[in-house]
């Protein structure tokens, strides 16, 4: 009888084990917290992620159950839950990066996986390469290296940032109501070797992303710590020299880290008139845990640059032999700029399932740019050189809360936040100048004050295989302008409130395939001078978007992502900074397809390719004049990279197809295909390497515009392609010493 009772008890006892919530922290071998680790309950398949403090909680877990913990760059680990009451401490060991370990349902944001893969396989070496990590995002430089790059994404010629939001450690890069162009995003203050992670998203689907997030956003995070200190130098063609130093200030103190980094770059460039480009960068960062609940980081940076430029040259001048591809009509272009930043982040863990994030930032910015796009069109005597100039102070803060709630059949993680951004641009000027020394006429001169107060809320409702992500964002803007050219005009001001909903659905069919549907509306503000001249209802256009796609792992070492998308933009009025005028444009729509592949051929050899197609059209014009000038149609980028023993390197390609330069395609911007190569060898503390840009020495045009201009001997103006030639074969060697 006793044996029968004992047997019955053992049989039914598992049904009386009470499932509870288990919590813990995830750390690495150095006891540093690991953020974003994927924790799976083996029995039910429920999962969660470690938060900003390395903490996680997972409900419906019983004593004796098993958890599996995964994070890219670390060995997978299975953990037996021996007791429910005590907090688990799970230590992960680093491992060689392998695609075998990736599960596509590891993240509700597939882009996090893709950016991690690309950054690990292809470490960035310049600020341009940082943005090129984003699939489908192309860049072009056309003013001597010191000007912010021109951006292209999802059928947009984004100019310098009008439709993509860019930030570094929460610090906005885009400048509103900038002297040169709306959304101007100069990323040159960022030292590329300090980048640790790149988060990006395409489309207006993210509640915590506001102004300029229409085609997408790019958010970079710098390293919290250095594994070691290093100094390095690069020497290349065109009198190019780059030096870099990164010094670990607290190498032996756990949970507290500090380092400084400095970079100096000089180059004459391939042009017949030397660019005389000089740039200096300084950065310092502290990051540490004040206690078990509080984490603080402080980042400061400064950069300044000066350069000369040969500008955009007309095709007819090259074809006739008047100048070479690297010659100039007016070589007095150029500029100088500087930016000082400070960003403070303070995070606090309130409970195992709740934490708050606070950030505060300030920038002091100077900008001066000289350009001549039309030569002798408007002023046959002095030429048409213009100066764009401003001094700016940028201040902002944001506070958000993240809380996870466990229900019987779902986990809900919701975020809410409020924030403020204030821009004050003084002496925001457009002037007609001569030889960069004489102001002939002020075309625009005034002070811009722009305030953005915002709030957002979103949720991740995790119901097993299904994840629902509703979101809502509220923005208030005050646009102010004091015109200094017309003393009789009073200070002008106008307000605008905008509400944008978002709703995304993710279905994790298995650990190897994920489907998603994203919907939402976003916006980019226009220049304050436009808002004050027009009704605010008409000049703050919305963007409505939808994405339908999948992330699929058909084989252990192959990941495919694909998305079909649609984006509609309302009527907008664009302030043309080069002319000081308002140019209207109507409704537009873009339809496209993005496809990406990442494949690990061997343990040390990786391949990736991204293909992007966009059909961009104006809806207000007839079919013969409805093309959108310079909108990219088809682009591709990818290559091979290797990490074998002490050897690393990559061979990369990028391709942009021909695209219209005018509404009726009467002028075409030619496409290009460029290959780059880099290789490095590490021997003890010394790393030797080289890099080649434009390996095949192709003649290509980096940026192109349909421009009406007149040369000094011409009687009538001519509209045709003006271009900046792309870099020819460019070899540089580098050496780095680590200690």
C-alpha positions as CSV (number, residue, x, y, z in Angstrom):
1,X,0.0,0.0,0.0
2,X,2.8,2.4,0.9
3,X,4.5,1.7,-2.5
4,X,1.2,2.4,-4.3
5,X,0.7,5.7,-2.5
6,X,4.3,6.7,-3.2
7,X,4.0,5.8,-6.8
8,X,0.8,7.8,-7.2
9,X,2.4,10.8,-5.5
10,X,5.4,10.8,-7.8
11,X,3.1,10.4,-10.8
12,X,0.8,13.4,-10.1
13,X,3.3,15.7,-8.2
14,X,4.5,17.5,-11.4
15,X,1.0,18.8,-11.8
16,X,1.2,20.5,-8.4
17,X,4.4,22.3,-9.1
18,X,3.5,26.0,-9.1
19,X,4.8,27.9,-12.1
20,X,6.1,31.3,-11.0
21,X,8.2,34.2,-12.3
22,X,12.0,33.7,-12.4
23,X,14.4,36.6,-12.6
24,X,18.1,37.1,-12.9
25,X,21.1,38.9,-14.4
26,X,23.2,38.0,-17.4
27,X,26.9,38.9,-17.3
28,X,30.1,38.1,-19.3
29,X,33.4,36.7,-18.0
30,X,34.5,40.1,-16.8
31,X,31.2,40.5,-14.8
32,X,30.0,43.2,-17.2
33,X,26.2,43.3,-17.8
34,X,24.9,41.9,-21.1
35,X,22.0,43.8,-22.7
36,X,19.6,42.2,-25.1
37,X,20.3,38.5,-24.3
38,X,17.5,36.2,-25.5
39,X,16.1,34.0,-22.7
40,X,13.9,31.1,-23.7
41,X,11.8,28.8,-21.6
42,X,12.4,25.4,-23.1
43,X,9.1,23.9,-22.1
44,X,6.7,26.6,-23.3
45,X,8.8,28.5,-25.8
46,X,8.1,31.8,-24.0
47,X,11.0,34.3,-24.1
48,X,12.2,37.6,-22.9
49,X,15.3,39.8,-23.2
50,X,17.8,41.2,-20.7
51,X,17.3,44.9,-20.2
52,X,19.6,47.9,-19.8
53,X,20.8,46.4,-16.5
54,X,21.3,42.9,-17.7
55,X,18.2,41.9,-15.9
56,X,15.4,39.6,-17.1
57,X,12.1,38.2,-15.8
58,X,10.2,35.3,-17.2
59,X,6.8,34.0,-15.9
60,X,5.3,30.5,-15.9
61,X,8.6,28.9,-15.0
62,X,8.7,26.0,-12.5
63,X,11.5,24.6,-10.4
64,X,13.4,22.0,-12.5
65,X,12.6,23.8,-15.8
66,X,15.4,24.7,-18.2
67,X,16.2,28.1,-19.7
68,X,18.3,28.7,-22.8
69,X,20.2,31.9,-23.1
70,X,21.5,33.2,-26.4
71,X,23.4,36.3,-27.5
72,X,25.3,37.0,-30.7
73,X,29.0,36.8,-29.9
74,X,28.6,34.5,-26.9
75,X,28.2,30.7,-26.5
76,X,24.6,29.5,-26.0
77,X,23.9,28.3,-22.5
78,X,21.3,26.1,-20.9
79,X,20.4,26.8,-17.2
80,X,18.5,24.6,-14.8
81,X,16.1,26.5,-12.5
82,X,16.9,24.9,-9.2
83,X,14.9,27.3,-7.1
84,X,12.4,30.1,-7.8
85,X,12.9,32.4,-4.9
86,X,16.6,33.4,-5.6
87,X,17.8,35.5,-8.5
88,X,19.8,33.7,-11.1
89,X,23.2,34.9,-12.2
90,X,24.0,33.6,-15.7
91,X,27.5,34.0,-17.1
92,X,28.1,33.8,-20.8
93,X,31.4,32.9,-22.4
94,X,32.5,34.8,-25.6
95,X,32.6,32.8,-28.8
96,X,33.6,33.2,-32.4
97,X,30.7,34.7,-34.3
98,X,28.7,32.0,-36.2
99,X,25.5,32.4,-38.2
100,X,24.6,28.9,-36.9
101,X,23.8,30.5,-33.5
102,X,21.3,33.0,-34.9
103,X,17.6,32.5,-34.4
104,X,15.5,34.9,-36.4
105,X,12.9,35.2,-33.6
106,X,15.6,36.5,-31.3
107,X,14.5,40.0,-31.8
108,X,11.3,41.9,-32.5
109,X,13.5,44.1,-34.6
110,X,15.2,42.1,-37.4
111,X,17.4,45.1,-38.2
112,X,19.3,44.6,-34.9
113,X,20.4,41.2,-36.1
114,X,21.4,42.5,-39.6
115,X,23.4,45.5,-38.3
116,X,25.2,43.3,-35.8
117,X,26.1,40.8,-38.5
118,X,27.4,43.5,-40.8
119,X,29.3,45.4,-38.2
120,X,31.0,42.3,-36.9
121,X,32.0,41.1,-40.4
122,X,32.9,44.5,-41.7
123,X,34.3,46.9,-39.1
124,X,33.9,50.5,-40.3
125,X,36.9,52.7,-41.0
126,X,35.2,56.0,-41.9
127,X,32.1,58.0,-41.1
128,X,30.8,57.3,-44.6
129,X,31.2,53.5,-44.1
130,X,29.1,53.8,-40.9
131,X,26.0,54.9,-42.9
132,X,26.8,52.4,-45.6
133,X,26.1,49.6,-43.0
134,X,22.4,50.4,-43.5
135,X,21.1,48.2,-46.4
136,X,20.0,50.4,-49.2
137,X,21.4,53.7,-47.8
138,X,23.8,55.3,-50.3
139,X,26.0,58.4,-49.8
140,X,27.8,60.9,-51.9
141,X,30.3,63.7,-51.2
142,X,30.4,66.8,-53.3
143,X,32.2,69.6,-51.5
144,X,35.7,68.7,-50.6
145,X,35.1,66.2,-47.9
146,X,34.0,68.7,-45.2
147,X,30.4,69.0,-46.1
148,X,27.8,66.5,-44.9
149,X,27.2,63.7,-47.4
150,X,24.2,63.6,-49.7
151,X,22.0,60.6,-48.8
152,X,19.8,58.3,-50.8
153,X,17.3,55.7,-49.4
154,X,14.1,54.1,-50.5
155,X,13.6,56.2,-53.6
156,X,14.5,59.5,-51.9
157,X,17.2,61.9,-52.7
158,X,17.4,62.9,-49.1
159,X,19.7,65.8,-49.7
160,X,21.7,65.9,-46.4
161,X,19.2,64.3,-44.1
162,X,15.6,65.6,-44.7
163,X,14.0,62.1,-44.6
164,X,16.3,60.0,-42.4
165,X,16.7,60.7,-38.7
166,X,20.3,60.2,-37.5
167,X,21.5,60.2,-33.9
168,X,24.6,59.1,-31.9
169,X,24.1,58.0,-28.3
170,X,20.8,59.8,-28.3
171,X,22.3,63.0,-29.6
172,X,20.5,64.3,-32.7
173,X,22.7,64.8,-35.7
174,X,20.1,66.4,-38.0
175,X,19.9,70.2,-37.9
176,X,16.5,71.9,-38.3
177,X,16.2,75.1,-40.4
178,X,19.9,74.8,-41.3
179,X,21.6,77.4,-43.4
180,X,22.3,74.9,-46.2
181,X,19.3,72.6,-46.1
182,X,16.7,71.1,-43.8
183,X,17.8,68.1,-41.8
184,X,21.5,68.7,-42.5
185,X,23.3,65.8,-40.8
186,X,27.0,66.2,-40.5
187,X,28.3,63.0,-38.9
188,X,32.0,63.9,-39.1
189,X,32.3,64.5,-35.4
190,X,32.1,60.7,-34.9
191,X,35.3,58.7,-34.8
192,X,34.4,55.4,-36.6
193,X,36.5,53.1,-34.4
194,X,34.4,54.2,-31.3
195,X,31.2,52.8,-32.9
196,X,29.9,49.7,-31.0
197,X,26.4,49.1,-32.5
198,X,24.2,50.5,-35.3
199,X,20.4,50.3,-34.9
200,X,18.3,51.3,-37.9
201,X,14.8,51.0,-39.2
202,X,13.1,51.9,-42.5
203,X,9.8,53.6,-42.7
204,X,7.8,55.8,-40.2
205,X,6.9,53.0,-37.8
206,X,8.6,53.8,-34.6
207,X,6.9,55.9,-31.9
208,X,10.2,57.0,-30.2
209,X,11.5,58.4,-33.5
210,X,10.1,61.7,-34.5
211,X,11.3,64.5,-36.9
212,X,12.9,63.3,-40.2
213,X,11.9,59.6,-39.6
214,X,10.0,59.1,-42.9
215,X,12.3,56.9,-45.1
216,X,14.0,55.6,-41.9
217,X,16.4,56.3,-39.0
218,X,19.9,55.4,-38.0
219,X,20.9,55.3,-34.4
220,X,24.6,54.7,-33.5
221,X,25.9,53.7,-30.1
222,X,29.5,54.3,-29.1
223,X,31.5,51.8,-27.0
224,X,31.2,52.0,-23.3
225,X,34.7,50.6,-22.8
226,X,37.9,49.7,-24.6
227,X,39.4,46.3,-24.4
228,X,42.8,47.9,-24.7
229,X,44.5,51.2,-25.7
230,X,45.8,51.8,-29.2
231,X,47.6,54.3,-31.5
232,X,47.6,54.1,-35.3
233,X,48.5,55.9,-38.4
234,X,47.3,55.8,-42.1
235,X,49.1,57.1,-45.1
236,X,47.7,57.2,-48.6
237,X,47.6,58.8,-52.0
238,X,46.8,62.5,-52.5
239,X,48.9,63.4,-49.4
240,X,46.4,61.7,-47.1
241,X,47.4,61.2,-43.5
242,X,45.2,60.0,-40.7
243,X,46.3,59.5,-37.1
244,X,44.2,57.9,-34.3
245,X,44.7,57.3,-30.6
246,X,42.3,55.6,-28.2
247,X,43.4,55.4,-24.6
248,X,41.7,53.3,-21.8
249,X,41.7,55.5,-18.7
250,X,40.3,52.9,-16.2
251,X,41.7,49.5,-17.3
252,X,41.6,47.8,-13.9
253,X,38.3,49.1,-12.4
254,X,35.3,46.8,-12.8
255,X,32.0,48.3,-13.7
256,X,33.5,51.8,-14.3
257,X,35.0,52.6,-17.7
258,X,36.5,55.7,-19.2
259,X,38.5,56.4,-22.4
260,X,39.5,59.2,-24.7
261,X,39.9,59.1,-28.5
262,X,41.4,61.6,-30.9
263,X,41.7,61.6,-34.7
264,X,43.5,63.9,-37.1
265,X,42.9,63.7,-40.9
266,X,44.5,65.7,-43.7
267,X,44.2,65.2,-47.5
268,X,44.7,67.2,-50.7
269,X,42.3,65.0,-52.6
270,X,42.5,63.9,-56.2
271,X,41.6,67.4,-57.6
272,X,43.9,69.7,-59.5
273,X,43.2,72.4,-57.0
274,X,44.2,71.0,-53.6
275,X,41.3,70.4,-51.1
276,X,43.6,71.4,-48.2
277,X,41.3,69.3,-46.1
278,X,42.0,69.3,-42.4
279,X,39.9,67.7,-39.6
280,X,40.5,67.3,-35.9
281,X,38.3,65.1,-33.6
282,X,38.4,64.6,-29.9
283,X,36.1,62.4,-27.8
284,X,35.9,61.3,-24.1
285,X,33.4,58.9,-22.5
286,X,32.7,57.6,-19.0
287,X,30.3,54.8,-18.3
288,X,29.7,53.0,-15.0
289,X,27.3,51.5,-12.5
290,X,26.9,53.9,-9.6
291,X,25.2,51.1,-7.7
292,X,23.1,48.0,-8.5
293,X,20.2,50.2,-9.7
294,X,21.8,53.2,-11.4
295,X,24.0,53.5,-14.5
296,X,25.6,56.8,-15.7
297,X,27.4,57.7,-18.9
298,X,28.8,61.0,-20.0
299,X,30.1,61.6,-23.5
300,X,31.9,64.7,-24.8
301,X,33.2,65.3,-28.3
302,X,34.5,68.1,-30.4
303,X,35.5,68.4,-34.1
304,X,36.6,71.1,-36.4
305,X,37.4,71.0,-40.1
306,X,38.5,73.4,-42.9
307,X,38.6,72.6,-46.7
308,X,38.7,74.0,-50.2
309,X,36.6,72.5,-53.0
310,X,36.3,72.4,-56.8
311,X,32.6,72.1,-56.7
312,X,30.2,70.5,-59.2
313,X,31.5,70.9,-62.7
314,X,29.5,71.0,-65.9
315,X,29.7,68.0,-68.3
316,X,30.2,70.3,-71.3
317,X,33.3,71.8,-69.8
318,X,34.9,68.3,-69.5
319,X,33.7,67.1,-72.9
320,X,35.1,70.1,-74.7
321,X,38.5,69.8,-73.0
322,X,38.1,73.1,-71.2
323,X,38.9,71.3,-67.9
324,X,39.7,67.7,-66.8
325,X,37.4,65.6,-64.7
326,X,39.3,66.8,-61.7
327,X,39.5,70.4,-62.7
328,X,37.4,73.4,-61.7
329,X,35.4,76.3,-63.1
330,X,35.6,78.1,-59.7
331,X,38.1,76.6,-57.2
332,X,37.3,79.2,-54.5
333,X,34.6,77.0,-52.9
334,X,35.1,75.4,-49.5
335,X,34.2,76.1,-45.9
336,X,34.8,75.4,-42.2
337,X,32.7,74.0,-39.5
338,X,32.9,72.8,-35.9
339,X,30.7,71.2,-33.3
340,X,31.1,70.6,-29.6
341,X,28.8,68.0,-27.9
342,X,28.0,66.8,-24.5
343,X,25.5,64.0,-23.8
344,X,24.6,62.6,-20.4
345,X,22.5,59.4,-19.9
346,X,21.2,58.2,-16.5
347,X,19.3,55.0,-16.3
348,X,17.7,53.6,-13.1
349,X,16.2,50.2,-12.4
350,X,13.1,50.6,-10.3
351,X,12.1,46.9,-10.1
352,X,13.0,43.7,-11.9
353,X,10.6,44.6,-14.6
354,X,10.7,48.4,-14.7
355,X,13.5,50.9,-15.5
356,X,13.7,54.5,-16.6
357,X,16.1,56.1,-19.0
358,X,17.0,59.8,-19.0
359,X,19.2,61.7,-21.4
360,X,20.4,65.3,-21.6
361,X,22.4,66.8,-24.5
362,X,23.9,70.1,-25.6
363,X,25.7,71.1,-28.8
364,X,27.5,74.3,-29.9
365,X,27.8,74.5,-33.7
366,X,29.5,76.8,-36.2
367,X,29.1,76.5,-40.0
368,X,30.3,78.4,-43.0
369,X,30.1,77.1,-46.6
370,X,31.0,78.8,-49.9
371,X,29.5,77.4,-53.2
372,X,29.1,78.4,-56.8
373,X,26.6,76.2,-58.7
374,X,25.7,78.5,-61.7
375,X,29.1,80.3,-62.3
376,X,28.2,83.5,-64.4
377,X,24.5,83.0,-64.7
378,X,23.3,85.8,-62.3
379,X,26.4,87.9,-62.0
380,X,28.6,88.0,-65.1
381,X,31.2,90.2,-63.4
382,X,31.7,88.8,-59.9
383,X,30.3,85.3,-60.5
384,X,27.6,83.6,-58.5
385,X,29.4,82.5,-55.4
386,X,27.2,82.2,-52.3
387,X,27.9,81.9,-48.6
388,X,25.8,80.0,-46.1
389,X,26.5,80.6,-42.5
390,X,25.1,80.1,-39.0
391,X,25.9,79.7,-35.3
392,X,23.7,77.3,-33.4
393,X,23.0,76.1,-29.9
394,X,21.1,72.8,-29.6
395,X,19.7,71.6,-26.3
396,X,17.4,68.7,-25.4
397,X,16.3,66.2,-22.8
398,X,14.2,63.0,-22.8
399,X,12.9,60.8,-20.0
400,X,11.2,57.4,-20.7
401,X,10.0,54.4,-18.8
402,X,10.1,50.8,-19.8
403,X,7.8,48.3,-17.9
404,X,7.0,44.6,-18.4
405,X,3.8,43.1,-17.2
406,X,3.2,39.3,-17.1
407,X,-0.3,38.0,-17.8
408,X,-1.5,34.4,-18.1
409,X,-1.2,34.3,-21.9
410,X,1.0,37.3,-22.8
411,X,3.8,39.5,-21.7
412,X,3.4,43.2,-22.3
413,X,6.4,45.6,-22.4
414,X,5.3,49.1,-22.8
415,X,7.4,52.3,-23.2
416,X,6.4,55.9,-22.6
417,X,8.4,59.0,-22.8
418,X,8.4,62.8,-23.0
419,X,11.1,65.1,-24.4
420,X,12.1,68.5,-25.5
421,X,14.4,69.8,-28.2
422,X,15.4,73.5,-28.6
423,X,17.4,75.0,-31.5
424,X,18.6,78.5,-31.6
425,X,20.4,79.5,-34.9
426,X,21.7,83.0,-34.9
427,X,22.8,85.0,-38.0
428,X,21.4,82.3,-40.2
429,X,22.7,83.7,-43.5
430,X,22.6,83.3,-47.3
431,X,24.7,85.9,-49.0
432,X,26.2,86.6,-52.5
433,X,29.9,86.8,-52.0
434,X,33.2,87.2,-54.0
435,X,36.3,85.1,-53.4
436,X,35.2,84.1,-49.9
437,X,36.2,87.5,-48.7
438,X,33.6,90.1,-49.8
439,X,29.9,90.1,-49.1
440,X,28.2,91.6,-52.1
441,X,24.6,91.2,-50.9
442,X,22.7,89.5,-48.1
443,X,19.9,87.4,-49.5
444,X,18.6,86.0,-46.2
445,X,19.7,86.9,-42.7
446,X,17.9,86.2,-39.5
447,X,17.6,84.2,-36.2
448,X,15.8,80.9,-36.0
449,X,14.2,79.6,-32.8
450,X,12.5,76.2,-33.1
451,X,11.1,74.2,-30.2
452,X,9.8,70.6,-30.2
453,X,8.0,69.2,-27.2
454,X,6.9,65.6,-27.7
455,X,5.5,62.5,-26.0
456,X,5.3,58.9,-27.1
457,X,3.9,55.6,-26.0
458,X,4.2,52.1,-27.4
459,X,3.8,48.5,-26.4
460,X,5.2,45.0,-27.3
461,X,2.4,42.6,-26.7
462,X,4.0,39.2,-26.8
463,X,1.5,36.3,-27.1
464,X,3.9,33.5,-28.0
465,X,4.3,33.4,-31.7
466,X,2.5,36.7,-32.2
467,X,3.8,40.1,-31.2
468,X,1.6,43.2,-31.5
469,X,3.2,46.7,-31.4
470,X,0.8,49.6,-31.2
471,X,2.3,53.1,-30.8
472,X,1.4,56.8,-30.7
473,X,3.5,59.9,-30.9
474,X,2.4,63.5,-30.2
475,X,4.6,66.4,-31.3
476,X,4.2,70.2,-30.6
477,X,6.3,72.7,-32.6
478,X,6.9,76.4,-32.2
479,X,8.6,78.0,-35.2
480,X,10.1,81.4,-34.7
481,X,12.1,83.8,-36.9
482,X,13.5,87.3,-36.6
483,X,14.3,88.8,-40.0
484,X,17.3,91.0,-39.7
485,X,17.1,92.4,-43.2
486,X,13.7,94.0,-42.8
487,X,13.7,96.0,-39.5
488,X,10.0,96.7,-39.7
489,X,9.1,93.1,-39.5
490,X,8.3,91.9,-35.9
491,X,9.4,88.5,-34.6
492,X,7.3,85.9,-36.4
493,X,6.0,82.8,-34.7
494,X,3.7,79.9,-35.4
495,X,2.6,76.7,-33.6
496,X,1.8,73.2,-34.9
497,X,0.6,70.0,-33.2
498,X,0.9,66.6,-34.9
499,X,-0.3,63.1,-33.8
500,X,1.1,60.0,-35.5
501,X,-0.2,56.5,-34.9
502,X,1.9,53.3,-35.5
503,X,0.9,49.6,-35.5
504,X,3.2,46.7,-36.3
505,X,2.5,42.9,-36.2
506,X,5.2,40.3,-36.0
507,X,4.6,36.6,-36.4
508,X,7.4,34.2,-35.3
509,X,6.4,31.0,-37.2
510,X,9.5,29.2,-35.8
511,X,13.1,29.9,-34.8
512,X,13.9,30.1,-38.5
513,X,11.2,32.3,-40.0
514,X,9.5,35.5,-39.0
515,X,6.9,37.6,-40.8
516,X,6.0,41.2,-40.2
517,X,3.6,43.9,-41.1
518,X,4.4,47.5,-40.3
519,X,2.2,50.5,-40.6
520,X,2.2,54.1,-39.5
521,X,2.6,57.8,-40.2
522,X,5.6,60.1,-39.7
523,X,6.8,63.5,-40.8
524,X,9.6,65.8,-41.4
525,X,9.4,69.5,-40.5
526,X,10.2,72.1,-43.1
527,X,12.4,75.1,-42.6
528,X,11.0,77.7,-40.1
529,X,11.0,80.3,-42.8
530,X,8.6,78.2,-44.9
531,X,6.3,77.6,-42.0
532,X,6.0,81.3,-41.3
533,X,5.2,82.1,-44.9
534,X,2.6,79.4,-45.3
535,X,-0.2,77.8,-43.4
536,X,1.3,75.3,-40.9
537,X,-1.4,72.8,-42.0
538,X,0.1,72.7,-45.5
539,X,3.8,72.8,-44.8
540,X,4.3,70.0,-42.3
541,X,3.6,67.0,-44.5
542,X,2.8,63.6,-43.2
543,X,4.3,60.4,-44.6
544,X,2.1,57.3,-44.6
545,X,3.9,53.9,-44.9
546,X,3.4,50.2,-44.9
547,X,5.9,47.3,-45.0
548,X,5.2,43.6,-45.5
549,X,8.2,41.3,-45.1
550,X,9.9,38.3,-43.7
551,X,13.2,37.3,-42.1
552,X,14.0,33.7,-43.0
553,X,16.8,31.3,-42.2
554,X,16.4,28.5,-44.8
555,X,19.8,27.0,-43.9
556,X,22.0,27.0,-40.8
557,X,24.3,29.6,-42.3
558,X,22.0,31.6,-44.5
559,X,19.6,34.5,-43.6
560,X,17.3,36.2,-46.1
561,X,15.3,39.3,-45.4
562,X,12.8,40.8,-47.7
563,X,10.2,43.6,-47.6
564,X,7.7,45.1,-50.0
565,X,6.9,48.6,-49.0
566,X,4.8,51.7,-49.9
567,X,5.3,55.3,-48.8
568,X,3.0,58.3,-49.5
569,X,3.9,61.9,-48.8
570,X,1.5,64.8,-48.6
571,X,1.9,68.2,-50.2
572,X,5.0,70.0,-49.0
573,X,6.8,73.3,-49.5
574,X,10.6,73.0,-49.5
575,X,12.9,75.9,-48.5
576,X,15.8,76.0,-51.0
577,X,18.8,77.1,-49.0
578,X,21.0,77.8,-52.0
579,X,18.5,80.3,-53.4
580,X,16.6,81.5,-50.3
581,X,13.3,80.7,-52.0
582,X,10.3,78.5,-51.3
583,X,9.7,75.8,-53.9
584,X,6.4,73.8,-53.8
585,X,6.1,70.1,-54.6
586,X,3.0,68.0,-54.6
587,X,2.0,64.6,-53.4
588,X,4.4,61.7,-54.1
589,X,4.3,58.0,-53.7
590,X,7.1,55.4,-53.6
591,X,6.7,51.6,-54.0
592,X,9.6,49.3,-53.6
593,X,11.2,46.0,-52.7
594,X,14.2,45.4,-50.4
595,X,16.0,42.0,-50.4
596,X,19.1,41.1,-48.3
597,X,21.2,38.0,-48.0
598,X,23.8,37.0,-45.4
599,X,25.6,33.8,-45.9
600,X,28.5,32.2,-44.0
601,X,30.5,30.1,-46.5
602,X,33.0,28.7,-43.9
603,X,33.8,29.4,-40.3
604,X,35.8,32.4,-41.4
605,X,34.3,33.6,-44.7
606,X,31.1,35.7,-44.9
607,X,29.1,37.0,-47.8
608,X,26.3,39.5,-48.0
609,X,24.3,41.4,-50.6
610,X,21.5,43.9,-50.5
611,X,19.3,44.8,-53.4
612,X,16.8,47.7,-53.4
613,X,14.3,48.8,-55.9
614,X,12.1,51.9,-55.7
615,X,9.4,53.3,-58.1
616,X,9.1,57.0,-57.1
617,X,6.5,59.2,-58.8
618,X,4.9,62.6,-58.4
619,X,1.1,62.3,-58.2
620,X,0.3,65.9,-59.2
621,X,2.0,65.9,-62.6
622,X,1.1,64.1,-65.8
623,X,2.8,60.8,-66.7
624,X,5.4,62.6,-68.9
625,X,6.6,64.8,-66.1
626,X,6.0,62.7,-63.0
627,X,9.5,61.5,-62.2
628,X,11.2,62.6,-59.0
629,X,14.7,64.0,-59.9
630,X,17.7,62.0,-58.6
631,X,15.5,59.4,-56.9
632,X,17.4,56.1,-56.9
633,X,15.7,53.3,-58.8
634,X,17.9,50.3,-58.3
635,X,20.8,49.9,-55.9
636,X,22.9,47.0,-54.7
637,X,25.8,46.6,-52.2
638,X,27.6,43.7,-50.6
639,X,30.7,41.6,-50.8
640,X,32.9,39.0,-49.1
641,X,34.6,39.4,-45.7
642,X,37.0,37.1,-43.8
643,X,38.3,36.6,-40.3
644,X,40.8,33.8,-40.3
645,X,43.5,33.4,-37.7
646,X,45.3,36.7,-37.7
647,X,43.9,37.8,-41.1
648,X,40.8,40.0,-41.6
649,X,39.6,41.8,-44.6
650,X,36.8,42.4,-47.1
651,X,36.1,43.1,-50.8
652,X,33.0,45.2,-51.2
653,X,30.9,46.5,-54.1
654,X,28.2,49.1,-54.5
655,X,26.1,49.7,-57.5
656,X,23.7,52.5,-58.4
657,X,21.6,52.3,-61.6
658,X,21.0,55.3,-63.9
659,X,18.3,57.6,-62.6
660,X,16.3,60.6,-63.8
661,X,17.8,64.0,-63.1
662,X,14.7,65.9,-64.3
663,X,10.9,65.3,-64.1
664,X,10.7,64.1,-67.7
665,X,13.9,62.1,-67.8
666,X,15.4,64.4,-70.5
667,X,18.6,64.5,-68.4
668,X,19.9,61.3,-66.8
669,X,22.3,60.9,-63.9
670,X,24.6,58.0,-64.8
671,X,25.0,55.0,-62.6
672,X,28.2,53.4,-61.3
673,X,29.7,50.2,-60.1
674,X,32.6,50.5,-57.6
675,X,34.7,47.9,-55.7
676,X,36.8,48.4,-52.6
677,X,39.3,46.1,-50.9
678,X,40.9,46.1,-47.4
679,X,43.0,43.5,-45.6
680,X,44.7,43.4,-42.2
681,X,47.2,41.2,-40.4
682,X,47.5,41.1,-36.6
683,X,50.9,40.1,-35.1
684,X,51.0,40.3,-31.3
685,X,50.2,43.9,-30.5
686,X,50.8,45.2,-34.0
687,X,48.2,45.3,-36.8
688,X,49.3,46.1,-40.4
689,X,46.8,46.7,-43.1
690,X,45.9,48.4,-46.3
691,X,42.7,49.7,-48.0
692,X,41.9,50.4,-51.6
693,X,39.0,52.5,-52.7
694,X,37.8,52.1,-56.3
695,X,39.9,49.0,-56.9
696,X,39.1,48.9,-60.6
697,X,39.9,52.6,-61.1
698,X,36.5,53.3,-62.6
699,X,35.5,56.8,-63.9
700,X,32.3,57.6,-61.9
701,X,30.3,60.5,-60.8
702,X,29.8,60.6,-57.0
703,X,27.0,63.2,-57.1
704,X,25.1,64.7,-60.0
705,X,22.6,67.5,-60.5
706,X,20.7,68.9,-63.4
707,X,21.8,72.5,-63.2
708,X,21.2,75.6,-65.3
709,X,24.5,77.5,-65.6
710,X,26.5,79.8,-67.8
711,X,30.2,79.9,-68.4
712,X,32.0,83.2,-68.9
713,X,32.2,82.9,-72.7
714,X,28.7,81.6,-73.3
715,X,25.8,83.9,-74.5
716,X,23.0,81.7,-73.2
717,X,22.7,79.4,-70.2
718,X,22.7,75.6,-70.5
719,X,20.9,73.0,-68.4
720,X,22.8,69.7,-68.1
721,X,24.5,67.4,-65.6
722,X,26.9,69.0,-63.1
723,X,28.9,66.4,-61.2
724,X,31.5,65.8,-58.6
725,X,33.9,63.1,-59.9
726,X,34.2,60.0,-57.7
727,X,37.5,59.1,-56.1
728,X,39.9,57.3,-58.5
729,X,42.1,54.3,-57.4
730,X,43.0,55.3,-53.8
731,X,45.5,53.2,-51.8
732,X,46.3,53.8,-48.2
733,X,48.4,51.7,-45.7
734,X,47.8,51.7,-42.0
735,X,49.5,50.5,-38.8
736,X,48.0,50.2,-35.3
737,X,49.8,49.3,-32.0
738,X,47.7,48.1,-29.1
739,X,48.7,48.1,-25.5
